[in-house]
Amino acid sequence: MASTPAWLQDRIRGYYRATTVRNFLWHWCGPSLALHLGLSRGGPHSLDDAHVNTNADLAERAAIGPGTRVLDAGCGVGGTALWLAEHRGAEVVGVTLEPEQCELGCRFAVERGLADRVRFEVMDFAAITFPAGRFDVIATIESLSHALDVSGFFAHALALLAPGGRLACFDYFRGEGGDAAAAQAMYEGWILPNLRSLAEAAVALAEAGFVRVEAVDRTESALGPGDRARARRVARPTAPRTRGITRRRRRVAASWQRTGRHRRGPGSRQRVGALRVSPRSPALAHRDPRRPLYTRQGAF
């Protein structure tokens, strides 16, 4: 597979350089270090619990356990990789295009005593340099949607997996109907260059050589940006926030209001999915649609 074009790499790095600390770490992820959406499993829960639910759901579908060799393709600051190592005993390599995310992931791994089981590298997930058959599971959470050549990525992933390996993806996929202009604005703002429908992704998986592709629609249980305030009310912090932090967050919020970037159109439709597939032997792909306004989530 050809590597991600330089222009697209620059846009992805620029997006995460601008948002990783200022938006995600300050306002979204919490102790889970998750840059992704969460899943509700019923009952009161915090946003951080929902993020962990996504990790657990992916781990269960991909049968990740002690000693499983996992590639986290598009790892962010390492939230999922660290969780898989700590709670499932997996050996994880995380790759990201953004050097600052890699640096933060390495620091968090050391702080949590997981540096012997998790490592991070700056690498294009469309051109992984590890040898063929190196991994038992390849996991992507909200990173496949940044790929320009989705079919090429699936073929590349197949080569990296050992016999019986699984590909697990939890991501956005294109839905039907809705406001085309709002959808296009989101594609451009979030750097989603070639968003596929779930059906198209399933066909691409089969064409790449994966078998027994399984899709599970998780739209109704997805916890998206619109649910953030509700989730945080359930798990309100007990310690008062300092005045400086409050003022800083107000400045950030004001900036987002001025640019209008916080607004989401009601009509554009996407699907988000999680995929689990195995090469050369039964593979599972799960579709996990999530429910952020104009998106759907699925697990393959």
C-alpha positions as CSV (number, residue, x, y, z in Angstrom):
1,M,0.0,0.0,0.0
2,A,1.2,3.5,-0.8
3,S,1.9,5.7,2.2
4,T,-0.5,8.5,3.2
5,P,0.1,11.5,0.9
6,A,2.2,14.2,2.4
7,W,-0.5,16.8,2.1
8,L,-2.9,14.6,4.1
9,Q,-0.3,13.8,6.7
10,D,0.3,17.5,7.2
11,R,-3.4,18.2,7.7
12,I,-3.8,15.3,10.1
13,R,-0.7,16.4,12.1
14,G,-1.9,20.0,12.1
15,Y,-5.4,19.0,13.4
16,Y,-4.1,17.0,16.3
17,R,-1.3,19.4,17.1
18,A,-3.9,22.1,17.6
19,T,-6.5,19.9,19.5
20,T,-4.7,17.1,21.4
21,V,-3.8,19.1,24.5
22,R,-6.0,22.2,24.3
23,N,-9.2,20.4,23.5
24,F,-9.0,16.7,24.2
25,L,-6.7,16.6,27.3
26,W,-8.2,19.7,28.9
27,H,-11.9,19.1,28.1
28,W,-12.6,15.6,27.0
29,C,-10.6,12.6,27.9
30,G,-10.1,12.5,31.6
31,P,-8.0,9.6,33.2
32,S,-8.9,7.3,30.3
33,L,-6.8,9.5,28.0
34,A,-9.3,8.6,25.3
35,L,-9.7,10.9,22.2
36,H,-12.6,8.8,21.0
37,L,-16.3,8.6,21.8
38,G,-17.7,6.4,24.5
39,L,-20.3,3.7,24.8
40,S,-23.1,3.6,27.3
41,R,-23.9,0.3,28.9
42,G,-27.0,1.5,30.8
43,G,-27.4,3.2,34.1
44,P,-25.5,6.3,35.5
45,H,-21.9,6.6,34.3
46,S,-19.3,9.2,33.8
47,L,-17.9,10.2,30.4
48,D,-14.7,8.5,31.4
49,D,-16.6,5.2,32.1
50,A,-18.1,5.5,28.6
51,H,-14.6,5.8,27.1
52,V,-13.5,2.7,29.0
53,N,-16.6,0.9,27.8
54,T,-15.4,1.5,24.2
55,N,-12.0,-0.1,25.0
56,A,-13.6,-3.0,26.8
57,D,-16.0,-3.6,23.9
58,L,-13.2,-3.6,21.4
59,A,-11.1,-6.0,23.5
60,E,-14.0,-8.4,23.9
61,R,-14.8,-8.5,20.2
62,A,-11.2,-8.9,19.2
63,A,-10.5,-11.5,21.9
64,I,-7.6,-9.6,23.4
65,G,-6.0,-11.2,26.4
66,P,-2.7,-11.8,28.1
67,G,0.2,-11.8,25.7
68,T,-1.9,-10.7,22.7
69,R,0.3,-8.7,20.3
70,V,-1.7,-5.6,19.4
71,L,-1.0,-2.7,17.0
72,D,-3.0,0.4,17.9
73,A,-3.1,2.1,14.5
74,G,-3.7,5.7,15.2
75,C,-3.1,5.6,18.9
76,G,-3.6,9.2,20.0
77,V,-1.9,9.8,23.3
78,G,-2.1,6.1,24.1
79,G,-5.3,5.8,26.1
80,T,-6.5,2.5,24.5
81,A,-3.1,1.0,24.3
82,L,-2.4,1.6,28.0
83,W,-5.8,0.2,29.0
84,L,-5.3,-3.0,26.9
85,A,-1.9,-3.5,28.5
86,E,-3.1,-2.8,32.1
87,H,-6.5,-4.5,32.0
88,R,-6.0,-7.3,29.4
89,G,-2.3,-8.0,29.7
90,A,-1.7,-7.3,26.0
91,E,1.6,-6.2,24.5
92,V,0.9,-3.1,22.5
93,V,2.6,-1.0,19.9
94,G,0.9,2.4,19.2
95,V,1.6,4.4,16.1
96,T,0.6,8.0,15.4
97,L,1.6,10.7,12.9
98,E,1.8,13.4,15.5
99,P,5.2,13.5,17.4
100,E,3.7,15.3,20.4
101,Q,1.1,12.5,20.8
102,C,3.9,9.9,20.7
103,E,5.9,11.8,23.3
104,L,2.8,12.1,25.6
105,G,2.0,8.4,25.2
106,C,5.6,7.4,26.2
107,R,5.3,9.7,29.2
108,F,2.0,8.3,30.3
109,A,3.3,4.7,29.9
110,V,6.2,5.5,32.2
111,E,3.9,7.2,34.7
112,R,1.6,4.2,34.8
113,G,4.4,1.6,35.0
114,L,3.5,0.1,31.6
115,A,6.6,1.0,29.6
116,D,7.6,-2.7,29.5
117,R,4.4,-3.6,27.7
118,V,3.5,-0.6,25.6
119,R,5.6,1.5,23.2
120,F,4.8,4.3,20.9
121,E,6.3,5.3,17.5
122,V,5.8,8.1,15.0
123,M,4.6,6.2,11.9
124,D,2.1,6.3,9.1
125,F,-0.4,3.5,9.7
126,A,-0.7,3.1,5.9
127,A,3.0,2.2,5.7
128,I,3.8,0.2,8.8
129,T,7.4,-1.0,8.7
130,F,7.0,-4.0,11.1
131,P,7.5,-7.5,9.5
132,A,4.6,-9.5,8.1
133,G,2.6,-11.5,10.7
134,R,3.9,-9.4,13.6
135,F,0.5,-8.8,15.3
136,D,-2.4,-10.9,16.5
137,V,-4.8,-7.9,16.5
138,I,-4.8,-4.5,14.8
139,A,-7.1,-2.0,16.5
140,T,-8.2,1.3,15.1
141,I,-10.5,3.6,17.0
142,E,-11.5,6.7,15.1
143,S,-8.4,6.6,12.9
144,L,-9.5,4.6,9.9
145,S,-11.7,7.5,9.0
146,H,-8.5,9.5,8.3
147,A,-7.4,7.0,5.6
148,L,-7.5,8.1,2.0
149,D,-7.2,4.5,0.7
150,V,-9.4,2.4,2.9
151,S,-9.1,-0.7,0.8
152,G,-5.3,-0.4,0.7
153,F,-5.2,-0.1,4.5
154,F,-7.2,-3.4,4.9
155,A,-4.8,-5.2,2.6
156,H,-1.8,-3.8,4.5
157,A,-3.4,-4.8,7.8
158,L,-3.9,-8.3,6.5
159,A,-0.2,-8.7,5.7
160,L,0.7,-7.5,9.2
161,L,-1.5,-10.0,11.0
162,A,-0.5,-13.5,12.0
163,P,-2.7,-16.4,10.9
164,G,-6.0,-16.2,12.9
165,G,-5.4,-12.5,13.6
166,R,-8.2,-10.0,13.9
167,L,-8.8,-6.4,12.8
168,A,-11.0,-4.4,15.1
169,C,-12.2,-1.0,14.1
170,F,-14.5,1.4,15.9
171,D,-15.1,4.5,13.8
172,Y,-17.3,6.8,11.8
173,F,-18.9,5.6,8.6
174,R,-21.0,7.5,6.1
175,G,-24.8,7.2,6.6
176,E,-27.7,8.1,4.3
177,G,-29.6,11.3,3.8
178,G,-29.1,14.4,5.9
179,D,-27.6,17.8,5.1
180,A,-24.9,17.3,2.5
181,A,-23.3,20.7,3.1
182,A,-23.1,20.0,6.9
183,A,-21.6,16.6,6.2
184,Q,-19.0,18.1,3.9
185,A,-18.0,20.7,6.4
186,M,-17.5,18.0,9.0
187,Y,-15.4,15.9,6.6
188,E,-13.2,18.9,5.9
189,G,-12.9,20.0,9.5
190,W,-12.2,16.6,11.0
191,I,-10.0,15.5,8.1
192,L,-12.2,12.6,6.9
193,P,-11.0,12.4,3.2
194,N,-12.8,9.2,2.0
195,L,-15.5,8.2,4.5
196,R,-17.1,4.9,3.4
197,S,-20.5,3.5,4.3
198,L,-20.5,0.4,6.5
199,A,-21.6,-1.7,3.6
200,E,-18.8,-0.5,1.4
201,A,-16.3,-1.1,4.2
202,A,-17.6,-4.7,4.6
203,V,-17.1,-5.3,0.9
204,A,-13.6,-3.9,1.0
205,L,-12.7,-6.2,3.9
206,A,-13.9,-9.2,2.0
207,E,-12.0,-8.2,-1.1
208,A,-8.8,-7.7,1.0
209,G,-9.1,-11.4,2.2
210,F,-10.8,-11.1,5.5
211,V,-13.5,-13.7,6.3
212,R,-16.6,-13.8,8.6
213,V,-16.9,-10.1,8.7
214,E,-19.3,-9.1,11.5
215,A,-21.0,-5.8,11.8
216,V,-22.8,-4.5,15.0
217,D,-24.6,-1.2,15.0
218,R,-23.8,0.6,18.2
219,T,-25.3,4.0,17.3
220,E,-27.9,4.0,20.1
221,S,-25.3,3.3,22.8
222,A,-22.7,5.7,21.6
223,L,-21.9,8.7,23.9
224,G,-21.1,11.6,21.7
225,P,-20.2,15.3,22.1
226,G,-23.8,16.2,22.7
227,D,-23.9,13.9,25.7
228,R,-20.8,15.3,27.3
229,A,-22.5,17.7,29.7
230,R,-25.0,15.1,30.9
231,A,-22.1,12.6,31.5
232,R,-20.1,15.1,33.5
233,R,-23.1,16.1,35.6
234,V,-23.4,12.4,36.7
235,A,-19.7,12.4,37.7
236,R,-19.3,15.9,39.0
237,P,-15.8,16.5,40.5
238,T,-15.8,16.8,44.3
239,A,-12.9,19.3,44.5
240,P,-13.5,22.9,43.5
241,R,-11.8,24.1,40.3
242,T,-9.2,26.8,40.6
243,R,-10.1,30.3,39.3
244,G,-7.2,30.2,36.8
245,I,-8.4,27.0,35.2
246,T,-11.9,28.2,35.0
247,R,-10.8,31.4,33.2
248,R,-8.6,29.5,30.8
249,R,-11.5,27.2,29.9
250,R,-13.8,30.2,29.3
251,R,-11.3,31.7,26.9
252,V,-11.1,28.4,25.0
253,A,-14.9,28.2,24.9
254,A,-15.1,31.8,23.7
255,S,-12.7,31.1,21.0
256,W,-14.7,28.1,19.8
257,Q,-17.9,30.2,19.8
258,R,-16.3,32.9,17.7
259,T,-15.2,30.4,15.1
260,G,-18.4,28.5,15.2
261,R,-16.4,25.2,15.3
262,H,-18.5,23.9,18.2
263,R,-21.7,23.9,16.1
264,R,-22.8,20.7,14.6
265,G,-25.4,20.6,11.8
266,P,-28.4,18.3,12.6
267,G,-28.6,16.7,9.2
268,S,-25.3,15.2,8.0
269,R,-25.2,11.5,8.5
270,Q,-22.3,9.3,9.3
271,R,-21.7,5.8,10.6
272,V,-19.1,4.9,13.1
273,G,-17.9,1.3,13.3
274,A,-15.6,-1.1,15.1
275,L,-14.2,-3.9,13.0
276,R,-12.8,-7.2,14.1
277,V,-11.6,-9.5,11.3
278,S,-9.2,-12.4,11.0
279,P,-7.0,-13.2,8.0
280,R,-6.5,-16.7,6.7
281,S,-8.8,-18.0,9.3
282,P,-12.2,-16.9,10.5
283,A,-12.2,-13.1,10.8
284,L,-14.7,-10.9,12.5
285,A,-15.6,-7.4,11.6
286,H,-17.9,-5.4,13.8
287,R,-19.8,-2.3,13.0
288,D,-20.4,0.1,15.9
289,P,-22.3,3.2,14.9
290,R,-22.1,5.9,17.5
291,R,-24.6,8.6,18.1
292,P,-23.0,12.0,17.7
293,L,-25.8,13.9,16.0
294,Y,-25.0,13.4,12.3
295,T,-22.9,10.3,12.7
296,R,-23.4,6.6,13.1
297,Q,-21.1,4.1,14.7
298,G,-20.4,0.5,14.0
299,A,-18.1,-2.3,14.9
300,F,-16.7,-4.6,12.3
